[in-house]
Amino acid sequence: MDIASSSLSQAHKVVLTRQPSSRVNSCSLGSVSAIGFSLPQITSPALTQCRRKQSSSSSGFVKACVAVEQKTRTAIIRIGTRGSPLALAQAYETREKLKSKHPELVEEGAIHIEIIKTTGDKILSQPLADIGGKGLFTKEIDEALINGHIDIAVHSMKDVPTYLPEKTILPCNLVREDVRDAFICLTAASLAELPAGSVVGTASLRRKSQILHKYPALHVEENFRGNVQTRLSKLQGGKVQATLLALAGLKRLSMTENVASILSLDEMLPAVAQGAIGIACRTDDDKMATYLASLNHEETRLAVSCERAFLETLDGSCRTPIAGYAAKDEEGNCFFRGLVASPDGTKVLETSRKGPYVYEDMVKMGKDAGQELLSRAGPGFFGN
């Protein structure tokens, strides 16, 4: 199916009601407003009809709703993506960048967006760590790419396994968004302000281990899954007292208004490749490779390559709390920080590297940092 609206975020309105005692910390949000998920509305007959069907909902949250148009026969590029609001926002961003660079893609219908349901989308009743395996959010999209059903695949890079399927390449990363995590809570402005025994919801073992390492008096609800809107609804309903979400996703959805505070990199090191969008195509498709080359942001690609080399060395999986971040410092060099942790957060190992902002050097730094932490952790550290 294809999407008729120009910006998915316009199709959503989510509002969290804060307790009177809650304080909001808007540091580093720039021009972002401070209260309420209030988004402009798009208008189209299909969307209007869809909204009428949703109006009977008593949850207080407007569910994700998109207007659908028939696929045209003139599509030059078929984009494959997941169906979540964030995935669609990333596909729209890709589409708009392609249109801005290539006049032949401006015509309506020249770019078609194909929604593909992945294993990770289908199984929502279990924590990701219990499902196991790699590529939970990419496998079906990659298969559609290999089989020729789509021409390019748009992924959140942190979902992409360190190996790529045969017959595919990933030559393009868009400009990276803010890599930090956001703290969302109705009653406190930070993790430090939560009372002992408070429950923080997150499906990420990386977040869980770092939270429990610094705040052992808190509890973590692991099976806290779903898209951004779903998790905010669970928070509003009192299933947890707080949650952490990637700030990049909230920004792409124009949903930063309920951010209570932004965690520093010292408090919460991000997932490998967090905030980065990757776009894949078939190995033998020179036409698509040329299109993607025009969108690639090389600084982001090199940083992601460094982080993924670190992850690959550690052979990280959904059962392994791993964090890593590479960035260009003021001197133009690469500064990399890496972390591994025991799942319960009782032990955290960290390291860092600095060197030239050059692909070969950065990949070497990532691998070397991974080898160091493997050696320091020893056998059995990750419990698998």
Secondary structure, 3 states (H helix, E strand, C coil): CEECCCCHHHHCCECCCCCCCCCCCCCCCCCCCCCCECCCCCCCHHHHHHHHHHCCCCCCCCCCCCCEECCCCCCCEEEEECCCHHHHHHHHHHHHHHHHHCHHHCCCCCEEEEECCCHHHHCCCCCHHHHCCCCCCCHHHHHHHHCCCCCEEEEEHHHCCCCCCCCEEEEEECCCCCCCEEEEECCCCCHHHCCCCCEEECCCHHHHHHHHHHCCCCEEECCCCCCHHHHHHHHHCCCCCEEEEEHHHHHHCCCCCCCCEECCCCCCCCCCCCCCEEEEEECCCHHHHHHHHCCCCHHHHHHHHHHHHHHHHHCCCCCCCEEEEEEECCCCCEEEEEEEECCCCCCEEEEEEEECCCHHHHHHHHHHHHHHHHHHHCCCCCCC
